[in-house]
Amino acid sequence: MFVRIDHSIDEPLYMQIRSQVIAGIARGELAAGDALPSVRRLASDLGINLHTVNKAYAVLRDEGYIEVRGRSGAFVAQSQSSSGSADTATPQMASQLYGLAMAYRARGGTLEGFLEQASQQAKQAFEQTGAAPIDVSKQ
């Protein structure tokens, strides 16, 4: 899995790293127990401050995606639902989804429009591994 950062977008660098690690886990590029690069190595490879990578790893740890094992490094955490049938959404995820719905509504969007966009993005995430999110600005 390669991490790429884009200095031209508004998303903070640590969130770009976080998002790409999560996408790597979702696509199966990273499996439970896989080691992530050390903070220093990833920072050096990306040409960014090591505190930025450290912050990304801390967020991923706090959200349960990785485990930090002291000097041994960071590893992909075990799945919270081994069967895949249980609802694995956390209260934080529900809150984020609610926030997205409110932001969509605040921009004049309708419930139907939000559900359509959410459905398209979910299909993209679950059906097409390795694909980028759908660009809704052109639809």
C-alpha positions as CSV (number, residue, x, y, z in Angstrom):
1,M,0.0,0.0,0.0
2,F,1.3,3.4,-0.9
3,V,0.4,6.6,0.9
4,R,0.3,9.7,-1.2
5,I,-0.3,13.2,0.1
6,D,-1.6,16.2,-1.8
7,H,-0.5,19.6,-0.6
8,S,-2.9,21.3,-3.0
9,I,-6.1,20.2,-1.2
10,D,-7.6,21.6,2.0
11,E,-7.7,18.3,3.9
12,P,-5.0,18.2,6.6
13,L,-2.1,15.9,5.9
14,Y,-2.7,13.7,8.9
15,M,-6.3,13.1,7.7
16,Q,-5.1,12.2,4.2
17,I,-2.8,9.5,5.8
18,R,-5.7,8.3,8.0
19,S,-8.1,8.1,5.1
20,Q,-5.6,6.1,3.0
21,V,-4.8,3.6,5.7
22,I,-8.6,3.1,6.3
23,A,-9.1,2.6,2.5
24,G,-6.2,0.1,2.4
25,I,-7.8,-1.9,5.2
26,A,-11.2,-1.7,3.4
27,R,-9.7,-2.9,0.1
28,G,-7.8,-5.7,1.7
29,E,-4.4,-4.2,1.0
30,L,-3.8,-4.2,4.7
31,A,-4.9,-7.1,6.9
32,A,-5.1,-7.6,10.6
33,G,-1.7,-7.9,12.1
34,D,0.2,-6.2,9.2
35,A,2.8,-3.8,10.3
36,L,2.6,-0.1,9.2
37,P,5.8,1.8,8.4
38,S,7.4,3.5,11.4
39,V,6.4,7.1,12.1
40,R,10.0,8.2,11.2
41,R,10.1,6.1,8.0
42,L,6.7,7.2,6.7
43,A,7.5,10.9,7.5
44,S,10.8,10.6,5.7
45,D,9.3,8.9,2.7
46,L,6.6,11.5,2.4
47,G,8.8,14.4,3.2
48,I,6.7,15.7,6.1
49,N,7.1,16.3,9.8
50,L,7.1,13.1,11.9
51,H,4.5,14.7,14.3
52,T,2.0,14.7,11.4
53,V,2.4,11.0,10.9
54,N,2.3,10.5,14.7
55,K,-1.0,12.4,14.8
56,A,-2.5,10.2,12.0
57,Y,-1.5,7.1,13.8
58,A,-2.9,8.4,17.1
59,V,-6.3,9.1,15.4
60,L,-6.2,5.6,13.7
61,R,-5.4,4.1,17.1
62,D,-8.2,6.0,18.9
63,E,-10.7,4.9,16.2
64,G,-9.7,1.3,16.6
65,Y,-8.1,0.7,13.1
66,I,-4.6,0.2,14.4
67,E,-2.8,-1.0,17.5
68,V,0.4,0.7,18.7
69,R,2.7,-1.7,20.5
70,G,5.3,0.5,22.0
71,R,8.7,0.2,20.3
72,S,7.4,-2.7,18.2
73,G,5.4,-0.3,16.0
74,A,1.9,0.1,14.6
75,F,-0.1,-2.8,13.3
76,V,-3.5,-3.2,11.7
77,A,-6.0,-4.1,14.5
78,Q,-8.2,-7.2,14.5
79,S,-11.6,-6.6,12.9
80,Q,-14.3,-5.8,15.5
81,S,-16.7,-8.1,13.7
82,S,-15.1,-11.3,12.6
83,S,-18.4,-12.6,11.0
84,G,-19.0,-9.5,9.0
85,S,-22.7,-9.8,9.7
86,A,-22.9,-7.6,12.8
87,D,-23.4,-3.8,12.5
88,T,-19.9,-2.5,13.0
89,A,-20.8,1.2,12.9
90,T,-19.6,3.0,16.0
91,P,-21.4,5.9,17.7
92,Q,-18.7,8.2,16.3
93,M,-19.5,6.9,12.7
94,A,-23.2,7.5,13.3
95,S,-22.4,11.0,14.5
96,Q,-20.2,11.7,11.4
97,L,-22.9,10.4,9.1
98,Y,-25.4,12.7,10.8
99,G,-23.1,15.6,10.4
100,L,-22.8,14.9,6.7
101,A,-26.5,14.7,6.3
102,M,-26.9,18.0,8.1
103,A,-24.3,19.7,6.0
104,Y,-26.0,18.3,2.8
105,R,-29.3,19.7,4.1
106,A,-27.8,23.1,5.0
107,R,-26.7,23.4,1.4
108,G,-30.3,22.9,0.2
109,G,-30.1,19.2,-0.4
110,T,-33.1,16.9,0.0
111,L,-33.4,13.6,1.9
112,E,-33.8,11.8,-1.4
113,G,-30.7,13.5,-2.8
114,F,-28.6,12.6,0.2
115,L,-29.7,9.0,0.2
116,E,-28.9,8.7,-3.5
117,Q,-25.4,10.2,-3.0
118,A,-24.8,8.0,0.0
119,S,-26.0,4.9,-1.9
120,Q,-23.7,5.6,-4.8
121,Q,-20.7,6.1,-2.5
122,A,-21.5,3.0,-0.5
123,K,-21.8,0.9,-3.7
124,Q,-18.5,2.3,-4.9
125,A,-16.8,1.4,-1.5
126,F,-18.2,-2.1,-1.4
127,E,-18.2,-3.2,-5.0
128,Q,-15.2,-1.7,-6.7
129,T,-12.0,-2.4,-4.8
130,G,-9.2,0.1,-5.4
131,A,-11.5,2.7,-7.0
132,A,-11.7,6.3,-6.0
133,P,-14.9,7.9,-4.7
134,I,-17.4,8.9,-7.3
135,D,-17.0,12.6,-8.3
136,V,-20.5,13.9,-7.6
137,S,-19.7,17.4,-8.8
138,K,-20.1,16.2,-12.4
139,Q,-23.5,14.5,-11.9
